[in-house]
Amino acid sequence: MSPGEIVRIAAERDPVQGRVERYLDRLHAYRRSVDPVPWDSPTGSHCSGGANMAFRPGAYQALGGFQPVPCGEDAALLDDAGRAGFRVRRDPGMVVATSSRRLGRAPGGMAAALTAIDHHGAPSMPHPRGAAWQYRQQAEARRIWAGLPDSFVAARFGDRIGLTGDHVIGVARDCPNAEAFAMRVVPALPDIPDVTLAEAEQALATLEHQLCEQAV
């Protein structure tokens, strides 16, 4: 499965949305720095929009296609793919153009996001430390996959993510591969606050700097 980049026509007219997109691209690059996988590109876009997605027919059928929801069905399908163990590649070579219109077909889509910025300014974002924690635990989940169902390995990892060792082993038994295990077993951190876009950008810059220092 491959989502690609979506480029907005006349994007320079919406600089705040451009900041949001650059921030999310940086967050994706950070993810692939701490949790690299051979099939995904570290320079791929964060985009998960239905305007630029490719699937193998068998994968699409196995997932049951798009959910019948008003919006967000594209991102949900990618989440379902990872949890099912399919490989999702954000391919920088796949690029399509879309409009910056304010009247869209889907409620909650890009048109709604741009309209909200017009009326309220930059949106708030979840603090990136929550995502950073998830990425690191997913990397560890991939690493231990081959060692399960060893109870010591499961208990030690469970302590890291707030689950019992038996729970970790139970999830692993239901997973076809390490990708599915990593996507299913790691929970979201509770009580992650929303912060301003500027605060999120600065917090991510700190995480990126710490990652560079670790690599030296």
C-alpha positions, -999 to +999 in steps of 0.1 A: +000+000+000+014+034-010+001+068-001+019+096-019+024+133-016-005+157-022+005+192-034-020+220-031-023+244-060-015+280-050-003+267-016+016+299-010-018+316-003-022+294+028+011+296+047-003+284+080-015+251+064+020+249+048+035+251+083+012+223+095+022+201+065+059+207+070+056+199+107+038+166+100+064+157+074+091+164+100+073+142+125+071+114+099+109+118+092+115+116+130+094+084+132+115+067+105+147+078+122+137+061+155+117+032+139+132+026+104+116-001+082+131-012+049+099-007+029+092+029+039+110+061+028+123+084+055+117+113+031+081+104+023+052+128+030+030+124+061+000+124+038-026+098+041-052+113+018-074+094-005-064+117-034-032+098-037-032+062-026-024+029-043-033-006-031-029-042-043-064-055-050-059-084-026-049-061+003-078-038-003-102-067-004-087-082+027-092-050+046-128-046+035-122-013+017-130+021+030-152+025+061-186+041+055-178+072+076-182+110+067-145+117+067-112+102+077-118+069+059-084+072+041-063+075+073-084+048+089-077+024+061-039+029+064-042+023+102-061-009+095-034-019+070-006-016+095-026-034+122-033-062+097+005-065+090+005-050+055+035-028+045+026+009+040+051+029+020+048+067+019+063+071-016+078+105-024+077+096-061+039+096-061+027+133-064-007+146-073-021+182-072-053+192-055-071+225-050-071+249-020-108+253-023-130+261+008-160+242-004-154+205-003-174+174-008-164+157+025-171+173+059-139+175+079-116+173+048-090+198+035-116+224+026-128+224+062-093+226+076-084+256+054-117+273+064-110+267+101-076+283+097-092+313+079-115+318+109-094+308+139-057+308+129-032+280+134-047+248+148-035+232+180-015+200+178-009+171+201+024+175+219+049+154+198+063+137+229+034+113+227+041+103+191+078+101+199+071+077+227+049+055+205+075+054+177+102+042+201+080+015+216+070+003+182+106+000+172+112-021+203+081-042+196+095-050+162+128-060+178+113-084+203+088-100+179+111-129+171+117-136+208+081-141+218+064-159+235+093-158+259+076-147+292+106-127+304+109-107+272+071-101+272+070-090+309+099-066+304+083-050+274+049-049+290+064-029+319+076-003+293+041+002+278+018-004+308+007-039+299+011-073+315+034-099+300+004-121+293-013-093+275+017-088+253+019-125+245-018-126+238-015-098+212+015-114+196-004-147+191-030-129+171-005-111+148+008-124+115+041-105+117+061-079+135+044-050+117+010-060+129+024-066+165+040-031+166+009-014+154-015-032+177+004-036+210+017-001+217-010+021+232-012+059+230+002+078+259-028+091+280-033+128+288-011+142+260-020+179+259-027+199+228-003+228+223+000+256+198+016+249+165+046+270+174+050+250+207+047+217+188+073+229+162+098+238+190+092+206+209+099+186+178+130+206+171+142+196+206+135+159+199+153+161+166+183+178+183+184+150+209+183+124+182+213+140+164+232+141+197+226+104+203+238+096+168+272+114+173 
